Amino acid sequence: MKNLNISVLKNLIRLYSIYLISTVLISCGTENTETTKTKESVNQNLVTLTEAQFKNAAIKTGIAETRTVSDILKLNGSIEVPPQNLISISIPLGGYLKSTTMLPGTTVKKGQVIAIIEDPQYIQLQQDYLVTKAKLAYSEQEQNRQKELNKEKAGSDKALQLAEAEYKSMKIAIAAYAEKLRLIGIDPYRLSENNISRQIQIRSSINGYVSRVNGNIGSYFNPSDVLIELINPSDIHLTLTVFEKDLGKLSRGQKAITFSNNNPDKKYETEIGLISNNLSAERTAEVHCHFKQFDKSLIPGMYMNAEITVQDNREQTLPEKSIVNFEGKNYVFLEKATRTYEMTEVIIDGTENGFTAVKTDLGAKKIVTAGTYSLLMQLKNLAEE
């Protein structure tokens, strides 16, 4: 009996020992799990700075303020010249290019000689004009003579009619030759047998600059060939491409600030002059803008960007430096306690004059406005531990 009691006692002691060990292990495991969860939670959202870290980070806080924020429509397009300002110079009757000093980019003035053309047909045309002019004088005299004879019954009506027909025919011929001469730049009233020339001068019809020169000295040009192309920059404009959904935001007279990719800091002020009513297959329309002041560095075909203020809204804003971008998302740090901050995701709209519009309602919460990147670095370091 005594041996049995000792055996039972040993079993009880063994069971109690197992119970104590299990309780300790379970307790430690639970404590470790809770500690890990708490640490993970802190690492994901919260960061607490020491006093020294706080001073080094130069943390400042503030609250979101309501400001007037402009809604900016960003567009792109290119510099263009309207058809009426793009001049193609050709030779109405054809001819050979004798000389020219024009090169692409050369500035020209209206009336300036830009090319010399020569051809034997110019000599023939001047000859025909002068011969017809002489015949006209004779036919006029013959007509007057026949009128006098007819009055005195010394001449027939038929002779008078023939003289009148011949005079009218000469007048028509001389008028036609005169117009042909004007077409090639020769003044018929100044033409005489003493100044017949095989050459003509081609003059600029506008103030502008040369965009293209075709052919070379000695080349023959047909009337349909373009010798030189000129551009009148007085009405050079910007053509922007606008999607259908944004057309309703625009109207004539709106201001557009434009700039090139090569020099984004140099801004040009333009004004919307025309909005196209035709939509392309891509559901876009063209908007034409006129420059307030022309710049010679703006070349037709140059790609441009434009920003148009379409609406002013009262929105909740924060200083631009309050917001950090991490892994493609935007965040702010909310002050939760002394030197303790929580990283919170926010939705932003746009930035203007150093302030960013925030769509997320922040109310009157204290937000870090300076030192945000120091907090982000500290939080990342904690998360990597």
C-alpha positions in Angstrom: 0.0 0.0 0.0 2.8 2.3 0.8 4.5 1.5 -2.5 1.3 2.3 -4.4 1.0 5.7 -2.7 4.6 6.6 -3.6 3.9 5.6 -7.3 0.8 7.8 -7.4 2.7 10.7 -5.9 5.4 10.4 -8.5 2.8 10.4 -11.3 1.2 13.5 -9.9 4.5 15.3 -9.6 5.3 14.4 -13.3 1.9 15.6 -14.5 2.3 18.9 -12.6 5.7 19.5 -14.1 4.4 18.9 -17.6 1.6 21.4 -16.9 4.0 24.1 -15.6 6.3 23.7 -18.7 3.3 23.9 -21.1 1.9 26.9 -19.4 5.3 28.7 -19.6 5.7 27.8 -23.3 2.2 28.9 -24.2 2.6 32.2 -22.3 6.0 32.9 -24.0 4.5 32.1 -27.4 1.6 34.4 -26.9 3.8 37.2 -25.6 6.1 36.8 -28.6 3.2 36.8 -31.1 1.6 39.9 -29.6 5.0 41.7 -29.5 5.6 40.8 -33.1 2.1 42.0 -34.2 2.6 45.2 -32.3 6.0 45.7 -33.8 4.7 45.1 -37.3 1.8 47.5 -36.7 4.2 50.2 -35.6 6.6 49.5 -38.5 3.8 49.9 -41.0 2.2 53.1 -39.8 3.9 54.8 -36.9 7.2 56.3 -36.3 8.5 57.8 -33.0 11.5 60.0 -32.9 13.9 60.6 -30.1 14.4 64.2 -29.1 17.7 64.3 -31.0 16.1 62.9 -34.1 13.3 65.4 -33.8 15.7 68.3 -33.7 17.7 67.1 -36.6 14.6 66.5 -38.8 13.4 70.0 -38.2 9.8 68.8 -37.9 7.1 71.4 -38.4 3.3 70.8 -38.3 0.2 72.6 -39.5 -3.3 72.0 -40.7 -4.8 71.9 -44.2 -6.0 75.3 -45.4 -8.7 76.1 -47.9 -7.4 78.0 -50.9 -8.5 79.0 -54.4 -6.9 76.4 -56.7 -7.0 76.7 -60.5 -7.9 73.7 -62.6 -5.2 73.5 -65.3 -5.9 71.8 -68.6 -2.7 70.5 -70.1 -2.6 70.2 -73.9 0.0 69.8 -76.7 0.2 70.8 -80.3 2.5 72.5 -82.8 3.4 75.8 -84.4 1.6 76.3 -87.8 1.2 78.9 -90.4 -2.3 79.6 -91.9 -2.5 79.0 -95.7 -2.9 82.7 -96.4 0.5 83.3 -94.8 2.4 80.6 -96.7 3.4 82.0 -100.1 4.6 79.9 -103.0 6.5 82.0 -105.5 6.4 80.6 -109.1 7.2 81.9 -112.6 3.9 82.6 -114.4 5.3 82.1 -117.9 8.2 79.7 -117.0 11.9 80.4 -117.4 15.4 79.7 -116.4 16.8 80.7 -112.9 19.6 83.2 -113.7 20.5 84.1 -110.1 19.2 84.2 -106.5 20.8 84.9 -103.1 18.0 83.4 -101.1 18.5 80.7 -98.5 16.0 79.1 -96.0 15.7 81.6 -93.1 16.6 84.7 -95.1 14.5 87.7 -94.1 12.8 89.5 -97.0 10.8 92.7 -97.4 7.8 93.3 -99.7 9.0 94.3 -103.1 12.5 93.0 -102.7 14.1 91.2 -105.7 14.5 87.5 -104.7 15.4 86.0 -108.1 16.3 86.8 -111.7 14.7 84.7 -114.5 15.5 84.8 -118.2 13.9 83.2 -121.3 13.7 84.1 -125.0 9.9 84.3 -124.8 10.1 87.5 -122.7 11.8 89.1 -125.7 9.1 87.9 -128.0 6.3 89.1 -125.6 7.8 92.6 -125.4 8.2 92.7 -129.2 4.6 91.6 -129.8 3.4 94.3 -127.4 5.4 97.1 -129.1 4.5 96.0 -132.6 0.8 95.8 -131.6 1.1 99.2 -130.0 2.4 100.7 -133.3 -0.4 99.0 -135.2 -2.9 100.4 -132.8 -1.8 103.9 -133.5 -2.1 103.3 -137.3 -5.6 101.6 -137.0 -6.8 104.5 -134.9 -5.7 106.9 -137.6 -7.3 104.7 -140.3 -10.6 104.6 -138.4 -10.7 108.4 -138.1 -9.9 108.8 -141.8 -12.7 106.4 -142.8 -15.1 108.3 -140.6 -14.2 111.6 -142.4 -14.6 109.9 -145.9 -17.9 108.4 -144.9 -19.2 111.8 -143.8 -18.4 113.2 -147.1 -19.8 110.2 -148.9 -16.4 109.5 -150.4 -16.0 106.2 -148.6 -18.1 103.1 -148.2 -19.8 101.9 -144.9 -17.9 98.6 -145.3 -14.5 100.3 -145.3 -15.5 102.2 -142.1 -16.7 99.0 -140.4 -13.5 97.2 -141.3 -11.4 100.1 -139.9 -13.4 100.1 -136.6 -13.1 96.3 -136.3 -9.4 96.5 -136.8 -9.0 99.3 -134.2 -11.0 97.3 -131.6 -9.0 94.2 -132.4 -5.7 96.1 -131.8 -7.0 97.5 -128.5 -7.9 94.0 -127.3 -4.5 92.7 -128.3 -2.6 95.5 -126.7 -4.6 95.1 -123.4 -3.8 91.3 -123.4 -0.1 91.8 -124.0 0.0 94.5 -121.3 -1.5 92.1 -118.7 1.0 89.4 -119.6 3.8 91.9 -119.2 2.5 92.9 -115.7 2.3 89.2 -114.9 6.1 88.9 -115.2 6.8 92.2 -113.6 7.3 94.5 -116.6 5.5 97.9 -116.7 4.1 98.2 -120.2 3.9 102.0 -119.9 7.7 102.1 -119.4 8.5 99.6 -122.1 10.0 100.9 -125.4 12.2 99.6 -128.2 15.2 100.9 -126.2 14.8 98.8 -123.0 13.7 95.4 -124.2 15.2 92.7 -121.9 15.5 88.9 -121.8 15.4 88.9 -118.0 12.7 89.5 -115.5 12.8 90.2 -111.7 10.9 88.1 -109.2 9.9 90.1 -106.2 8.7 89.2 -102.7 5.0 89.9 -102.2 5.2 90.0 -98.3 7.4 90.9 -95.4 8.7 87.6 -94.0 11.3 85.0 -94.5 12.3 82.2 -96.9 11.3 78.7 -95.9 12.4 76.8 -99.0 14.4 77.3 -102.2 13.9 74.8 -105.0 16.3 74.1 -107.8 19.6 75.8 -108.6 21.1 78.3 -111.0 20.3 77.2 -114.6 17.2 75.1 -113.7 14.1 75.5 -115.8 10.9 76.2 -114.0 7.5 75.6 -115.5 4.6 77.9 -114.5 3.3 75.2 -112.1 6.7 74.8 -110.4 7.4 76.5 -107.0 10.6 78.5 -107.1 10.7 79.8 -103.5 8.4 79.5 -100.5 7.9 82.4 -98.2 6.3 82.7 -94.7 4.6 85.7 -93.3 5.1 85.3 -89.5 2.6 88.1 -88.6 -0.2 85.5 -88.0 1.8 82.4 -87.0 -0.3 80.5 -84.5 -0.4 77.5 -82.2 -2.7 74.5 -83.0 -3.6 72.4 -80.0 -5.3 69.0 -79.9 -8.2 68.8 -77.5 -10.2 65.7 -76.6 -14.0 65.9 -77.0 -14.6 65.7 -73.2 -12.6 68.9 -72.6 -14.0 71.0 -75.5 -16.8 72.4 -73.3 -14.2 73.9 -70.9 -12.7 76.2 -73.6 -13.9 79.4 -75.3 -12.6 82.1 -77.5 -10.5 84.7 -75.7 -9.1 82.3 -73.0 -5.4 82.6 -72.2 -3.0 79.7 -72.8 0.5 79.6 -71.6 2.7 77.6 -73.9 6.3 76.4 -73.9 8.6 74.0 -75.8 10.2 70.8 -74.6 13.7 72.2 -75.4 13.2 75.3 -73.3 10.3 74.8 -70.8 11.3 77.8 -68.7 10.5 80.2 -71.5 6.8 80.9 -71.6 4.7 82.4 -74.4 1.3 83.9 -73.8 -1.4 83.0 -76.4 -5.1 83.5 -76.8 -7.7 81.1 -78.2 -9.0 82.5 -81.5 -10.8 79.6 -83.0 -12.2 76.2 -81.8 -12.9 73.7 -84.5 -16.3 72.1 -84.8 -15.0 69.0 -86.5 -14.0 65.9 -84.5 -11.3 63.5 -85.8 -11.6 59.7 -85.7 -9.8 59.9 -82.3 -12.5 62.2 -81.0 -10.3 65.2 -80.9 -10.6 68.7 -82.2 -8.2 71.5 -83.1 -7.9 74.8 -81.1 -6.1 77.6 -82.7 -4.3 80.2 -80.5 -2.6 83.5 -81.5 0.6 84.6 -79.9 0.6 87.9 -78.1 4.1 88.6 -79.3 5.9 86.7 -82.1 9.3 85.2 -81.4 11.6 84.3 -84.4 12.7 81.2 -82.6 9.2 79.7 -83.0 9.5 77.6 -86.2 6.5 76.1 -88.1 6.2 72.4 -87.1 7.8 72.9 -83.6 6.2 70.8 -80.9 4.7 72.8 -78.0 3.0 72.2 -74.7 0.2 74.4 -73.3 -1.6 75.0 -70.0 -5.0 76.6 -69.9 -6.7 77.7 -66.7 -10.3 76.5 -67.0 -11.7 76.9 -63.5 -11.0 78.3 -60.1 -12.1 76.1 -57.1 -11.9 76.4 -53.3 -10.1 73.3 -52.2 -8.3 71.9 -49.1 -4.5 72.4 -49.7 -1.2 71.6 -48.0 2.3 72.9 -48.7 3.8 70.8 -51.5 6.6 69.5 -49.2 4.0 68.0 -46.8 3.3 65.2 -49.2 5.7 62.3 -49.9 5.4 59.7 -52.7 6.2 56.1 -51.8 5.8 53.1 -54.0 3.5 55.0 -56.3 1.2 56.4 -53.6 1.0 59.8 -51.9 1.2 60.1 -48.1 1.2 62.6 -45.3 2.3 62.2 -41.6 -0.3 62.9 -38.9 0.9 63.9 -35.5 -0.5 61.2 -33.1 1.5 62.1 -30.0 4.6 63.9 -28.9 7.3 63.1 -31.6 5.0 60.2 -32.8 3.6 60.4 -36.4 1.4 58.1 -38.5 1.9 57.8 -42.3 -1.6 58.1 -44.0 -2.4 57.8 -47.6 -4.1 60.8 -49.3 -5.5 61.5 -52.8 -4.1 64.7 -54.4 -5.4 66.8 -57.3 -2.8 69.3 -58.5 -0.1 71.7 -57.4 0.0 75.4 -57.9 2.3 78.0 -56.4 3.8 75.6 -54.0 0.5 74.2 -52.6 -1.1 70.9 -53.4 -4.9 70.3 -53.5 -5.8 67.3 -51.3 -9.1 65.4 -52.0 -8.8 63.3 -48.8 -10.7 65.1 -45.9 -8.1 65.9 -43.2 -10.3 68.1 -41.1 -8.3 70.0 -38.4 -5.7 67.2 -37.9 -2.1 68.3 -37.3 0.0 67.4 -40.3 3.8 67.4 -40.7 4.6 70.3 -43.1 8.4 70.1 -42.9 10.7 67.1 -42.4 8.4 64.5 -44.0 11.2 62.8 -45.9 13.2 62.3 -42.7 10.1 60.6 -41.2 9.8 58.4 -44.2 13.4 57.4 -44.0 13.1 56.6 -40.3 9.9 54.6 -40.9 11.6 52.6 -43.7 14.6 51.9 -41.4 12.3 50.7 -38.7 10.4 48.5 -41.2 13.7 46.8 -42.3 14.9 46.0 -38.8 
